[in-house]
Amino acid sequence: MERRSNASAAATPALLENVSAASSKTSLTIPEVAPRQENLLKPPLKWAGGKRWLLPHLTPLWQIHSRRRYVEPFCGGLAAPLGLRPARALLNDINPHLINFYTHLQRGLEITIEMKNKAQSFYQHRTRLNQLIDNGQWQSAEAAQLFYYLNRTCFNGLCRFNQSGEFNVPFGSHKSITYADGFSQFRPVFRNWSFTNTDIGALAVEAEDFIYADPPYDVEFTTYSAGGFGWEDQVRTAEWLAAHRGPVVLSNQATTRIVELYEKLGFQLKYLAGPRRISCTGDRTAAKEVLAVKGLN
């Protein structure tokens, strides 16, 4: 989830070293268009793998289809929809706590818990969230508040749960944190957006939907979700997207096998230099990414 692996670069399959070797039949040219500044709304969470940097590339693709419903199967931190601002959207993520937070934002979530950048406070709140999870109360407004606080205060903004389903990211080392005192700015934007927590194969998409998918990076090890997101998931996701009748935009790390898979399925490709990523190993090297599109005409 918006959601990148925290694995070391050594665990990553070989990246495509020579992008010019890609078939000219699958190459793509996209003019960059900066989103309108008045449309930009900073995501409420700190989220690994956020796609705010990709907005100049996504904007021209979305603009010609902006009357359609926008669908994002791996919505993560919401950087893309908050920048593109679709009137209607179906936003999904496999992380139920993330979707619970967005659902309560949509309802007008208010912060009533005490938020301090202190280890003692952090671990007390982490224990409380895990109690709610254990008691089946993870869908409560209190759980949504705690999820927000832990996200802003934990190490690198990571989201990780152990085998028992408990949040286990440690306290961060932030010098200072600006916590939100309210989320009223999101309510009008979220008004006609639907949030779901399901597998991509179960998403109720319509033939005319515009789909932007940003699955977890293709790496050999990932903590994206319990059970991980392996190569079979990459293939299943790409095949599901390729079968969609409407416009599709897909982004991922440009590993050799990802490029080969997307080309095989008929996507047109553009290569991008991604930003430095968040990693628990301290590796913040830039990742080479691929933007794949299909059905935009």
Backbone as CSV, one residue per row, in Angstrom:
resi,resn,N_x,N_y,N_z,CA_x,CA_y,CA_z,C_x,C_y,C_z
1,MET,0.833,-1.133,0.000,0.000,0.000,0.000,0.860,1.170,0.000
2,GLU,-0.327,3.450,-1.521,0.233,4.146,-2.168,1.145,3.629,-1.468
3,ARG,3.743,2.664,-1.066,3.614,1.322,-0.881,4.698,0.638,-1.645
4,ARG,5.805,0.803,-1.116,6.918,0.191,-1.779,7.607,-0.763,-0.843
5,SER,8.365,-1.647,-1.429,9.119,-2.590,-0.634,10.151,-1.869,0.201
6,ASN,10.448,-2.454,1.358,11.499,-1.919,2.197,12.735,-2.801,2.103
7,ALA,12.811,-3.593,1.049,13.942,-4.486,0.864,15.142,-3.730,0.351
8,SER,16.319,-4.310,0.509,17.529,-3.680,0.012,17.595,-3.797,-1.487
9,ALA,18.415,-2.936,-2.101,18.548,-2.948,-3.541,19.110,-4.269,-4.034
10,ALA,19.848,-4.972,-3.177,20.449,-6.232,-3.577,19.406,-7.291,-3.872
11,ALA,18.206,-7.118,-3.311,17.161,-8.118,-3.498,16.350,-7.862,-4.755
12,THR,16.651,-6.781,-5.476,15.866,-6.391,-6.628,16.350,-7.082,-7.887
13,PRO,15.436,-7.630,-8.725,15.851,-8.211,-9.984,16.553,-7.157,-10.838
14,ALA,17.319,-7.615,-11.811,18.106,-6.692,-12.631,17.222,-5.648,-13.278
15,LEU,17.595,-4.392,-13.144,16.862,-3.322,-13.781,17.219,-3.266,-15.255
16,LEU,16.319,-2.744,-16.043,16.582,-2.586,-17.459,17.658,-1.525,-17.622
17,GLU,18.839,-1.928,-18.085,19.970,-1.014,-18.160,19.909,-0.121,-19.382
18,ASN,19.387,-0.610,-20.469,19.398,0.158,-21.707,17.983,0.306,-22.219
19,VAL,17.324,1.371,-21.818,15.922,1.524,-22.187,15.759,1.766,-23.672
20,SER,16.814,2.229,-24.338,16.704,2.475,-25.765,16.575,1.179,-26.543
21,ALA,16.861,0.045,-25.875,16.750,-1.246,-26.539,15.310,-1.714,-26.635
22,ALA,14.410,-1.015,-25.953,13.000,-1.408,-25.998,12.465,-1.265,-27.416
23,SER,11.510,-2.106,-27.746,10.932,-2.077,-29.085,10.292,-0.733,-29.370
24,SER,10.532,-0.208,-30.580,9.944,1.077,-30.960,8.438,0.980,-31.057
25,LYS,7.940,-0.242,-31.208,6.499,-0.431,-31.305,5.813,-0.189,-29.963
26,THR,6.567,-0.294,-28.890,5.955,-0.131,-27.579,6.387,1.151,-26.893
27,SER,7.225,1.964,-27.542,7.686,3.201,-26.926,6.574,4.234,-26.929
28,LEU,6.636,5.158,-25.980,5.559,6.127,-25.778,6.142,7.493,-25.476
29,THR,5.565,8.508,-26.077,5.954,9.886,-25.785,4.776,10.587,-25.123
30,ILE,5.002,11.131,-23.924,3.951,11.828,-23.181,4.449,13.215,-22.812
31,PRO,3.787,14.265,-23.263,4.193,15.616,-22.842,3.887,15.807,-21.368
32,GLU,4.784,16.453,-20.648,4.553,16.692,-19.225,3.654,17.909,-19.041
33,VAL,2.663,17.777,-18.190,1.740,18.871,-17.882,1.614,18.964,-16.375
34,ALA,2.006,20.078,-15.814,1.902,20.258,-14.366,0.439,20.396,-13.970
35,PRO,0.005,19.738,-12.913,-1.384,19.895,-12.453,-1.618,21.307,-11.960
36,ARG,-2.853,21.758,-12.046,-3.184,23.112,-11.592,-2.926,23.227,-10.098
37,GLN,-2.242,24.293,-9.721,-1.840,24.446,-8.325,-3.025,24.484,-7.374
38,GLU,-4.137,25.043,-7.838,-5.294,25.111,-6.948,-5.898,23.727,-6.715
39,ASN,-5.522,22.759,-7.554,-6.025,21.403,-7.390,-5.200,20.587,-6.412
40,LEU,-3.981,21.041,-6.143,-3.088,20.253,-5.313,-3.515,20.285,-3.852
41,LEU,-3.683,19.110,-3.308,-4.045,18.949,-1.905,-3.074,17.937,-1.333
42,LYS,-2.305,18.331,-0.338,-1.279,17.461,0.210,-1.921,16.244,0.862
43,PRO,-1.429,15.049,0.546,-1.981,13.841,1.165,-1.901,13.904,2.680
44,PRO,-2.884,13.354,3.380,-2.909,13.438,4.848,-1.889,12.536,5.533
45,LEU,-1.403,11.513,4.811,-0.475,10.559,5.389,0.891,10.626,4.715
46,LYS,1.905,10.211,5.439,3.227,10.007,4.857,3.248,8.572,4.355
47,TRP,3.452,8.390,3.042,3.296,7.055,2.490,4.436,6.707,1.553
48,ALA,5.083,5.568,1.799,6.183,5.114,0.956,5.689,4.865,-0.463
49,GLY,6.454,5.332,-1.442,6.096,5.108,-2.842,5.037,6.047,-3.363
50,GLY,4.830,7.192,-2.714,3.830,8.157,-3.171,4.113,8.630,-4.586
51,LYS,3.060,8.922,-5.326,3.206,9.257,-6.735,2.950,10.730,-7.051
52,ARG,3.196,11.607,-6.108,3.014,13.026,-6.394,3.981,13.494,-7.475
53,TRP,5.188,12.923,-7.466,6.192,13.295,-8.463,5.771,12.913,-9.881
54,LEU,4.846,11.940,-9.992,4.418,11.443,-11.294,3.271,12.253,-11.900
55,LEU,2.715,13.180,-11.154,1.547,13.931,-11.626,1.749,14.633,-12.973
56,PRO,2.902,15.250,-13.245,3.075,15.871,-14.570,2.958,14.879,-15.725
57,HIS,3.228,13.612,-15.470,3.105,12.589,-16.505,1.690,12.018,-16.560
58,LEU,1.017,11.941,-15.415,-0.340,11.406,-15.371,-1.382,12.422,-15.845
59,THR,-1.134,13.691,-15.554,-2.120,14.736,-15.857,-2.553,14.766,-17.316
60,PRO,-1.638,14.781,-18.306,-2.106,14.819,-19.695,-2.871,13.566,-20.108
61,LEU,-2.572,12.438,-19.501,-3.290,11.204,-19.814,-4.696,11.224,-19.236
62,TRP,-4.832,11.814,-18.054,-6.133,11.894,-17.382,-7.017,12.981,-17.984
63,GLN,-6.442,14.100,-18.391,-7.241,15.249,-18.830,-8.200,14.899,-19.962
64,ILE,-7.762,14.066,-20.891,-8.625,13.742,-22.033,-9.703,12.710,-21.667
65,HIS,-9.632,12.176,-20.468,-10.622,11.190,-20.019,-11.271,11.596,-18.703
66,SER,-11.187,12.864,-18.345,-11.582,13.317,-17.008,-13.082,13.197,-16.725
67,ARG,-13.889,12.923,-17.741,-15.314,12.732,-17.495,-15.638,11.307,-17.061
68,ARG,-14.659,10.462,-17.158,-14.851,9.075,-16.748,-14.701,8.936,-15.226
69,ARG,-15.087,7.784,-14.715,-14.806,7.480,-13.313,-13.345,7.034,-13.212
70,TYR,-12.663,7.544,-12.207,-11.259,7.212,-11.962,-11.203,6.041,-10.994
71,VAL,-10.411,5.025,-11.327,-10.272,3.849,-10.472,-8.799,3.625,-10.176
72,GLU,-8.475,3.420,-8.894,-7.101,3.108,-8.508,-7.120,1.904,-7.568
73,PRO,-6.652,0.745,-8.042,-6.708,-0.481,-7.232,-5.758,-0.507,-6.051
74,PHE,-4.640,0.276,-6.124,-3.651,0.326,-5.047,-3.479,1.803,-4.652
75,CYS,-4.473,2.358,-3.984,-4.519,3.818,-3.832,-3.488,4.379,-2.868
76,GLY,-3.010,3.590,-1.911,-1.944,4.048,-1.032,-2.225,5.399,-0.396
77,GLY,-1.283,6.333,-0.570,-1.381,7.639,0.073,-2.256,8.660,-0.622
78,LEU,-2.896,8.298,-1.745,-3.828,9.160,-2.489,-3.160,10.328,-3.210
79,ALA,-1.859,10.277,-3.427,-1.195,11.395,-4.097,-1.754,11.631,-5.495
80,ALA,-2.004,10.561,-6.247,-2.491,10.719,-7.620,-3.910,11.299,-7.673
81,PRO,-4.900,10.700,-7.007,-6.243,11.282,-7.098,-6.361,12.673,-6.478
82,LEU,-5.584,12.962,-5.445,-5.643,14.303,-4.858,-5.033,15.342,-5.789
83,GLY,-4.140,14.919,-6.684,-3.577,15.821,-7.680,-4.440,15.933,-8.918
84,LEU,-5.048,14.822,-9.334,-5.871,14.811,-10.539,-7.290,15.285,-10.274
85,ARG,-7.772,15.087,-9.066,-9.097,15.530,-8.594,-10.252,15.065,-9.484
86,PRO,-10.430,13.760,-9.659,-11.593,13.276,-10.406,-12.884,13.583,-9.660
87,ALA,-13.955,13.809,-10.416,-15.255,14.066,-9.795,-15.797,12.798,-9.157
88,ARG,-15.546,11.655,-9.805,-15.986,10.352,-9.289,-14.783,9.429,-9.234
89,ALA,-14.696,8.632,-8.190,-13.551,7.741,-8.058,-13.901,6.508,-7.252
90,LEU,-13.256,5.405,-7.611,-13.289,4.159,-6.841,-11.848,3.888,-6.426
91,LEU,-11.587,4.005,-5.131,-10.227,3.910,-4.611,-10.128,2.711,-3.675
92,ASN,-9.221,1.826,-3.993,-9.119,0.557,-3.281,-7.703,0.344,-2.757
93,ASP,-7.604,-0.358,-1.647,-6.307,-0.786,-1.156,-6.505,-2.033,-0.311
94,ILE,-5.497,-2.900,-0.313,-5.582,-4.147,0.432,-5.382,-3.930,1.927
95,ASN,-4.923,-2.742,2.311,-4.701,-2.414,3.720,-6.014,-1.923,4.338
96,PRO,-6.663,-2.702,5.195,-7.963,-2.300,5.748,-7.885,-1.095,6.672
97,HIS,-6.762,-0.888,7.335,-6.620,0.232,8.262,-6.474,1.548,7.506
98,LEU,-5.839,1.492,6.369,-5.738,2.670,5.505,-7.116,3.077,5.003
99,ILE,-7.887,2.110,4.531,-9.225,2.406,4.018,-10.152,2.866,5.145
100,ASN,-9.968,2.321,6.342,-10.772,2.781,7.476,-10.496,4.255,7.765
101,PHE,-9.223,4.643,7.681,-8.864,6.051,7.900,-9.538,6.949,6.872
102,TYR,-9.482,6.580,5.593,-10.097,7.397,4.541,-11.617,7.449,4.694
103,THR,-12.203,6.337,5.087,-13.651,6.303,5.272,-14.082,7.278,6.367
104,HIS,-13.303,7.345,7.444,-13.649,8.275,8.518,-13.330,9.719,8.137
105,LEU,-12.325,9.934,7.311,-12.079,11.278,6.788,-13.291,11.753,5.988
106,GLN,-13.837,10.848,5.218,-15.000,11.162,4.401,-16.202,11.532,5.267
107,ARG,-16.259,10.951,6.459,-17.369,11.214,7.379,-17.131,12.425,8.269
108,GLY,-15.929,13.017,8.177,-15.623,14.191,8.999,-14.844,13.868,10.250
109,LEU,-13.813,13.058,10.132,-13.007,12.645,11.275,-12.453,13.848,12.040
110,GLU,-12.587,13.800,13.353,-12.002,14.812,14.232,-10.961,14.152,15.124
111,ILE,-9.891,14.880,15.396,-8.822,14.356,16.245,-9.101,14.724,17.696
112,THR,-9.275,13.704,18.523,-9.526,13.942,19.944,-8.434,13.323,20.820
113,ILE,-7.575,12.502,20.232,-6.492,11.904,21.011,-5.336,12.895,21.135
114,GLU,-4.522,12.722,22.145,-3.351,13.570,22.327,-2.236,13.078,21.404
115,MET,-1.621,14.003,20.691,-0.570,13.644,19.745,0.723,14.359,20.122
116,LYS,1.731,13.592,20.482,3.033,14.134,20.850,4.133,13.342,20.159
117,ASN,5.197,14.039,19.820,6.354,13.388,19.213,7.270,12.863,20.319
118,LYS,6.715,11.950,21.110,7.418,11.370,22.248,7.289,9.847,22.197
119,ALA,8.375,9.162,22.523,8.364,7.698,22.457,7.305,7.089,23.363
120,GLN,7.180,7.616,24.580,6.202,7.065,25.518,4.790,7.167,24.960
121,SER,4.459,8.326,24.432,3.138,8.523,23.841,2.936,7.605,22.639
122,PHE,3.970,7.483,21.830,3.888,6.638,20.630,3.566,5.193,20.990
123,TYR,4.303,4.636,21.922,4.104,3.231,22.252,2.787,2.985,22.993
124,GLN,2.324,3.984,23.729,1.008,3.859,24.351,-0.078,3.804,23.280
125,HIS,0.042,4.681,22.293,-0.957,4.707,21.221,-0.847,3.471,20.336
126,ARG,0.352,2.976,20.127,0.514,1.764,19.325,-0.132,0.575,20.029
127,THR,0.067,0.497,21.334,-0.559,-0.576,22.114,-2.078,-0.486,22.043
128,ARG,-2.589,0.736,22.126,-4.041,0.930,22.076,-4.603,0.510,20.713
129,LEU,-3.930,0.880,19.606,-4.408,0.466,18.292,-4.422,-1.054,18.187
130,ASN,-3.382,-1.692,18.675,-3.322,-3.147,18.605,-4.383,-3.809,19.472
131,GLN,-4.759,-3.157,20.576,-5.862,-3.662,21.385,-7.169,-3.604,20.602
132,LEU,-7.380,-2.496,19.909,-8.588,-2.351,19.092,-8.620,-3.394,17.978
133,ILE,-7.449,-3.644,17.373,-7.369,-4.659,16.324,-7.702,-6.033,16.894
134,ASP,-7.116,-6.353,18.036,-7.349,-7.657,18.671,-8.802,-7.835,19.083
135,ASN,-9.455,-6.720,19.445,-10.847,-6.779,19.909,-11.851,-6.620,18.769
136,GLY,-11.365,-6.531,17.536,-12.266,-6.377,16.399,-12.858,-4.996,16.263
137,GLN,-12.205,-3.986,16.851,-12.714,-2.607,16.790,-11.845,-1.713,15.902
138,TRP,-11.170,-2.320,14.933,-10.253,-1.574,14.082,-10.961,-0.630,13.107
139,GLN,-12.273,-0.764,12.977,-13.022,0.107,12.075,-13.566,1.354,12.779
140,SER,-13.198,1.557,14.012,-13.708,2.692,14.783,-13.001,3.991,14.418
141,ALA,-13.616,5.111,14.806,-13.006,6.425,14.601,-11.739,6.562,15.433
142,GLU,-11.731,5.953,16.611,-10.529,5.991,17.439,-9.365,5.305,16.731
143,ALA,-9.637,4.171,16.120,-8.593,3.454,15.387,-8.077,4.294,14.224
144,ALA,-8.954,5.026,13.561,-8.541,5.890,12.450,-7.623,7.006,12.954
145,GLN,-7.958,7.599,14.097,-7.111,8.637,14.676,-5.740,8.086,15.049
146,LEU,-5.724,6.925,15.679,-4.474,6.300,16.094,-3.618,5.942,14.885
147,PHE,-4.265,5.466,13.822,-3.536,5.126,12.604,-2.854,6.371,12.033
148,TYR,-3.565,7.490,12.032,-2.978,8.741,11.549,-1.784,9.147,12.403
149,TYR,-1.955,9.134,13.711,-0.878,9.535,14.614,0.354,8.642,14.444
150,LEU,0.149,7.335,14.403,1.275,6.411,14.270,1.980,6.597,12.933
151,ASN,1.211,6.843,11.881,1.813,7.079,10.573,2.719,8.298,10.577
152,ARG,2.272,9.345,11.220,3.044,10.587,11.246,4.248,10.502,12.183
153,THR,4.219,9.604,13.150,5.218,9.585,14.214,6.191,8.416,14.107
154,CYS,5.845,7.378,13.374,6.673,6.179,13.330,7.893,6.349,12.426
155,PHE,8.718,5.348,12.368,9.939,5.358,11.572,9.619,5.404,10.084
156,ASN,10.038,6.465,9.428,9.936,6.619,7.971,8.507,6.553,7.422
157,GLY,7.512,6.688,8.262,6.139,6.617,7.782,5.764,5.243,7.251
158,LEU,6.466,4.219,7.719,6.204,2.867,7.226,4.902,2.315,7.799
159,CYS,4.299,1.386,7.069,3.086,0.718,7.539,3.342,-0.778,7.484
160,ARG,3.466,-1.387,8.654,3.828,-2.802,8.706,3.099,-3.465,9.863
161,PHE,2.609,-4.666,9.610,1.897,-5.432,10.619,2.538,-6.817,10.739
162,ASN,2.570,-7.356,11.949,3.170,-8.674,12.143,2.173,-9.771,11.770
163,GLN,2.578,-11.020,11.973,1.734,-12.152,11.597,0.424,-12.195,12.381
164,SER,0.401,-11.525,13.532,-0.823,-11.470,14.336,-1.720,-10.303,13.944
165,GLY,-1.277,-9.535,12.933,-2.064,-8.408,12.472,-1.866,-7.142,13.265
166,GLU,-0.818,-7.094,14.104,-0.570,-5.931,14.944,0.470,-5.000,14.314
167,PHE,0.247,-3.714,14.453,1.165,-2.700,13.944,2.469,-2.774,14.736
168,ASN,3.613,-2.900,14.052,4.865,-3.092,14.787,6.017,-2.203,14.326
169,VAL,5.697,-1.094,13.649,6.754,-0.156,13.260,7.202,0.620,14.503
170,PRO,8.509,0.801,14.706,8.991,1.507,15.892,8.833,3.022,15.794
171,PHE,9.107,3.665,16.886,9.083,5.132,16.985,10.101,5.736,16.025
172,GLY,9.768,6.862,15.435,10.667,7.531,14.502,11.631,8.456,15.204
173,SER,12.417,9.168,14.412,13.410,10.093,14.979,13.229,11.482,14.379
174,HIS,11.993,11.939,14.323,11.684,13.239,13.746,12.013,14.359,14.735
175,LYS,12.664,15.394,14.242,12.953,16.536,15.110,11.671,17.261,15.484
176,SER,10.782,17.378,14.537,9.492,18.017,14.807,8.458,17.462,13.838
177,ILE,7.209,17.453,14.259,6.112,16.946,13.429,4.954,17.928,13.508
178,THR,4.400,18.264,12.368,3.198,19.093,12.328,1.998,18.169,12.162
179,TYR,1.245,18.016,13.227,0.054,17.171,13.175,-1.151,17.996,12.729
180,ALA,-2.023,17.366,11.962,-3.242,18.045,11.533,-4.194,18.189,12.713
181,ASP,-4.875,19.317,12.780,-5.888,19.490,13.825,-7.292,19.272,13.275
182,GLY,-7.362,18.971,11.977,-8.644,18.685,11.348,-8.442,18.286,9.894
183,PHE,-9.483,17.727,9.292,-9.386,17.251,7.913,-10.556,17.751,7.066
184,SER,-11.119,18.899,7.423,-12.307,19.390,6.730,-12.078,19.643,5.249
185,GLN,-10.829,19.917,4.854,-10.534,20.203,3.449,-10.727,18.997,2.543
186,PHE,-10.755,17.814,3.136,-10.906,16.607,2.325,-12.365,16.227,2.077
187,ARG,-13.265,16.677,2.908,-14.664,16.229,2.799,-15.297,16.556,1.450
188,PRO,-15.173,17.784,0.933,-15.797,18.047,-0.374,-15.132,17.282,-1.512
189,VAL,-13.845,17.031,-1.394,-13.129,16.287,-2.429,-13.545,14.821,-2.418
190,PHE,-13.744,14.274,-1.225,-14.095,12.858,-1.071,-15.574,12.579,-1.313
191,ARG,-16.370,13.608,-1.532,-17.829,13.459,-1.521,-18.305,12.335,-2.449
192,ASN,-17.789,12.290,-3.668,-18.233,11.289,-4.633,-17.160,10.233,-4.908
193,TRP,-16.320,10.010,-3.914,-15.310,8.959,-4.011,-15.740,7.773,-3.156
194,SER,-15.535,6.579,-3.655,-15.837,5.361,-2.914,-14.533,4.675,-2.532
195,PHE,-14.451,4.206,-1.295,-13.253,3.524,-0.804,-13.590,2.063,-0.511
196,THR,-12.755,1.176,-1.034,-12.983,-0.249,-0.832,-11.693,-0.941,-0.411
197,ASN,-11.857,-2.094,0.213,-10.739,-2.906,0.692,-10.945,-4.324,0.183
198,THR,-10.408,-4.588,-1.008,-10.608,-5.897,-1.607,-9.461,-6.230,-2.541
199,ASP,-9.431,-7.447,-3.028,-8.453,-7.863,-4.019,-8.791,-7.220,-5.355
200,ILE,-7.771,-6.940,-6.156,-7.996,-6.275,-7.438,-8.968,-7.054,-8.314
201,GLY,-8.917,-8.382,-8.252,-9.797,-9.193,-9.074,-11.258,-9.073,-8.712
202,ALA,-11.546,-8.569,-7.519,-12.927,-8.438,-7.062,-13.467,-7.017,-7.226
203,LEU,-12.665,-6.118,-7.778,-13.116,-4.743,-7.947,-14.263,-4.651,-8.951
204,ALA,-15.287,-3.905,-8.595,-16.456,-3.756,-9.470,-16.222,-2.610,-10.443
205,VAL,-15.396,-2.863,-11.466,-15.098,-1.825,-12.447,-16.091,-1.877,-13.596
206,GLU,-16.217,-0.729,-14.267,-17.075,-0.628,-15.433,-16.209,-0.478,-16.672
207,ALA,-16.743,-0.854,-17.813,-15.962,-0.883,-19.052,-15.356,0.471,-19.399
208,GLU,-16.027,1.552,-19.032,-15.559,2.885,-19.410,-14.662,3.534,-18.356
209,ASP,-14.380,2.864,-17.263,-13.544,3.439,-16.208,-12.119,3.713,-16.693
210,PHE,-11.548,4.781,-16.169,-10.117,5.080,-16.351,-9.403,4.474,-15.148
211,ILE,-8.481,3.554,-15.402,-7.781,2.882,-14.305,-6.317,3.291,-14.277
212,TYR,-5.878,3.757,-13.108,-4.451,3.968,-12.875,-4.033,2.999,-11.774
213,ALA,-3.070,2.148,-12.077,-2.614,1.149,-11.109,-1.130,1.309,-10.829
214,ASP,-0.797,1.347,-9.564,0.593,1.439,-9.120,0.841,0.320,-8.114
215,PRO,1.007,-0.908,-8.609,1.218,-2.032,-7.687,2.558,-1.908,-6.983
216,PRO,2.774,-2.708,-5.948,4.074,-2.686,-5.271,5.199,-2.953,-6.257
217,TYR,6.335,-2.341,-6.010,7.496,-2.560,-6.869,7.762,-4.048,-7.072
218,ASP,8.218,-4.391,-8.254,8.629,-5.754,-8.532,9.982,-6.009,-7.878
219,VAL,9.953,-6.651,-6.720,11.168,-7.030,-6.002,10.978,-8.452,-5.489
220,GLU,12.044,-9.076,-5.096,11.979,-10.465,-4.652,11.416,-10.602,-3.240
221,PHE,11.484,-9.513,-2.480,10.958,-9.537,-1.112,10.195,-8.243,-0.887
222,THR,8.997,-8.342,-0.322,8.220,-7.139,-0.058,7.392,-7.302,1.196
223,THR,7.225,-6.216,1.935,6.361,-6.229,3.116,5.106,-5.408,2.851
224,TYR,4.695,-5.392,1.571,3.513,-4.610,1.198,2.286,-5.047,1.975
225,SER,2.128,-6.345,2.138,0.977,-6.844,2.886,1.335,-8.211,3.447
226,ALA,0.485,-8.699,4.339,0.703,-10.041,4.871,0.736,-11.018,3.703
227,GLY,1.789,-11.803,3.626,1.914,-12.735,2.514,2.681,-12.162,1.348
228,GLY,2.922,-10.841,1.346,3.720,-10.226,0.296,2.962,-10.075,-1.015
229,PHE,3.654,-9.532,-2.005,3.102,-9.319,-3.345,4.145,-9.828,-4.315
230,GLY,4.012,-11.077,-4.713,5.035,-11.733,-5.500,4.837,-11.611,-6.996
231,TRP,5.654,-12.358,-7.731,5.619,-12.275,-9.186,4.271,-12.735,-9.745
232,GLU,3.683,-13.764,-9.155,2.375,-14.207,-9.628,1.344,-13.095,-9.497
233,ASP,1.447,-12.296,-8.448,0.533,-11.162,-8.273,0.784,-10.096,-9.335
234,GLN,2.058,-9.869,-9.667,2.390,-8.907,-10.731,1.767,-9.333,-12.056
235,VAL,1.918,-10.602,-12.382,1.379,-11.110,-13.642,-0.144,-11.033,-13.642
236,ARG,-0.765,-11.474,-12.562,-2.228,-11.445,-12.471,-2.766,-10.025,-12.585
237,THR,-2.090,-9.085,-11.933,-2.504,-7.684,-11.999,-2.393,-7.147,-13.417
238,ALA,-1.251,-7.395,-14.062,-1.037,-6.890,-15.418,-2.038,-7.486,-16.402
239,GLU,-2.321,-8.768,-16.266,-3.281,-9.419,-17.174,-4.691,-8.882,-16.949
240,TRP,-5.049,-8.641,-15.690,-6.367,-8.078,-15.374,-6.514,-6.686,-15.985
241,LEU,-5.467,-5.886,-15.877,-5.502,-4.533,-16.435,-5.528,-4.561,-17.962
242,ALA,-4.762,-5.465,-18.569,-4.717,-5.557,-20.030,-6.071,-5.953,-20.609
243,ALA,-6.876,-6.665,-19.827,-8.187,-7.104,-20.297,-9.255,-6.023,-20.168
244,HIS,-8.943,-4.928,-19.471,-9.923,-3.858,-19.284,-10.181,-3.149,-20.613
245,ARG,-11.432,-2.877,-20.919,-11.805,-2.271,-22.200,-11.537,-0.778,-22.251
246,GLY,-11.483,-0.128,-21.093,-11.262,1.311,-21.056,-9.789,1.664,-20.939
247,PRO,-9.485,2.955,-20.751,-8.086,3.394,-20.647,-7.407,2.910,-19.372
248,VAL,-6.147,2.511,-19.505,-5.365,1.988,-18.385,-3.990,2.634,-18.371
249,VAL,-3.560,3.072,-17.194,-2.199,3.555,-16.983,-1.625,2.750,-15.831
250,LEU,-0.401,2.288,-16.001,0.220,1.374,-15.050,1.658,1.804,-14.809
251,SER,2.077,1.854,-13.557,3.460,2.222,-13.248,4.091,1.155,-12.369
252,ASN,5.405,0.994,-12.535,6.115,-0.007,-11.749,7.608,0.256,-11.883
253,GLN,8.393,-0.474,-11.109,9.831,-0.411,-11.267,10.208,-1.123,-12.571
254,ALA,11.148,-0.543,-13.317,11.474,-1.057,-14.646,12.454,-2.218,-14.581
255,THR,12.027,-3.317,-13.974,12.853,-4.518,-14.019,12.702,-5.151,-15.402
256,THR,13.662,-5.955,-15.771,13.632,-6.576,-17.093,12.367,-7.398,-17.294
257,ARG,11.981,-8.160,-16.281,10.816,-9.020,-16.448,9.509,-8.246,-16.472
258,ILE,9.451,-7.120,-15.760,8.249,-6.276,-15.813,8.095,-5.680,-17.203
259,VAL,9.181,-5.164,-17.753,9.143,-4.579,-19.095,8.713,-5.630,-20.114
260,GLU,9.271,-6.829,-20.020,8.909,-7.894,-20.944,7.441,-8.272,-20.805
261,LEU,6.954,-8.328,-19.573,5.550,-8.668,-19.329,4.620,-7.623,-19.922
262,TYR,4.892,-6.350,-19.656,4.017,-5.288,-20.140,4.031,-5.202,-21.666
263,GLU,5.214,-5.385,-22.268,5.290,-5.373,-23.732,4.494,-6.542,-24.313
264,LYS,4.613,-7.704,-23.713,3.905,-8.883,-24.180,2.397,-8.676,-24.158
265,LEU,1.911,-7.934,-23.165,0.475,-7.699,-23.016,-0.026,-6.515,-23.843
266,GLY,0.866,-5.901,-24.607,0.440,-4.851,-25.529,0.449,-3.437,-24.997
267,PHE,1.087,-3.196,-23.863,1.172,-1.845,-23.326,2.242,-1.053,-24.064
268,GLN,2.034,0.251,-24.184,3.066,1.165,-24.654,3.821,1.678,-23.433
269,LEU,5.134,1.842,-23.556,5.958,2.130,-22.394,6.715,3.445,-22.506
270,LYS,6.872,4.078,-21.351,7.740,5.248,-21.218,8.563,5.044,-19.951
271,TYR,9.853,5.356,-20.015,10.749,5.145,-18.886,11.014,6.459,-18.164
272,LEU,11.008,6.384,-16.839,11.159,7.574,-16.007,12.173,7.319,-14.897
273,ALA,12.839,8.367,-14.490,13.724,8.282,-13.330,12.906,8.658,-12.108
274,GLY,12.619,7.682,-11.262,11.802,7.928,-10.077,12.586,8.648,-9.001
275,PRO,11.906,9.143,-7.984,12.575,9.821,-6.875,13.255,8.830,-5.961
276,ARG,14.027,9.325,-5.049,14.640,8.456,-4.055,13.551,7.883,-3.168
277,ARG,13.620,6.595,-2.926,12.542,5.914,-2.224,12.812,5.810,-0.726
278,ILE,11.746,5.601,0.037,11.857,5.360,1.469,12.234,3.903,1.666
279,SER,13.245,3.640,2.478,13.661,2.275,2.735,14.127,2.130,4.165
280,CYS,13.771,1.001,4.774,14.194,0.771,6.149,15.686,0.474,6.230
281,THR,16.327,0.204,5.101,17.754,-0.077,5.086,18.588,1.186,4.972
282,GLY,17.931,2.318,4.725,18.651,3.563,4.528,18.992,3.814,3.072
283,ASP,18.675,2.850,2.189,18.931,3.013,0.760,17.885,3.947,0.161
284,ARG,18.311,5.089,-0.334,17.386,6.049,-0.929,17.777,6.372,-2.366
285,THR,18.367,5.395,-3.041,18.757,5.602,-4.421,17.518,5.695,-5.304
286,ALA,17.641,6.455,-6.389,16.521,6.614,-7.312,16.242,5.302,-8.026
287,ALA,14.987,5.056,-8.299,14.588,3.837,-8.999,14.155,4.195,-10.416
288,LYS,14.526,3.355,-11.369,14.074,3.541,-12.740,12.675,2.966,-12.852
289,GLU,11.733,3.760,-13.328,10.347,3.318,-13.406,9.865,3.261,-14.836
290,VAL,8.804,2.507,-15.031,8.177,2.412,-16.343,6.720,2.820,-16.199
291,LEU,6.256,3.610,-17.159,4.860,4.010,-17.231,4.290,3.298,-18.446
292,ALA,3.283,2.459,-18.222,2.695,1.646,-19.292,1.249,2.074,-19.499
293,VAL,0.833,2.234,-20.758,-0.522,2.664,-21.051,-1.151,1.786,-22.128
294,LYS,-2.464,1.747,-22.088,-3.215,0.966,-23.062,-4.638,1.495,-23.131
295,GLY,-5.202,1.547,-24.328,-6.595,1.934,-24.514,-6.890,3.402,-24.325
296,LEU,-5.899,4.267,-24.509,-6.110,5.698,-24.300,-6.742,6.377,-25.505
297,ASN,-6.692,5.756,-26.661,-7.246,6.375,-27.878,-8.760,6.215,-27.956
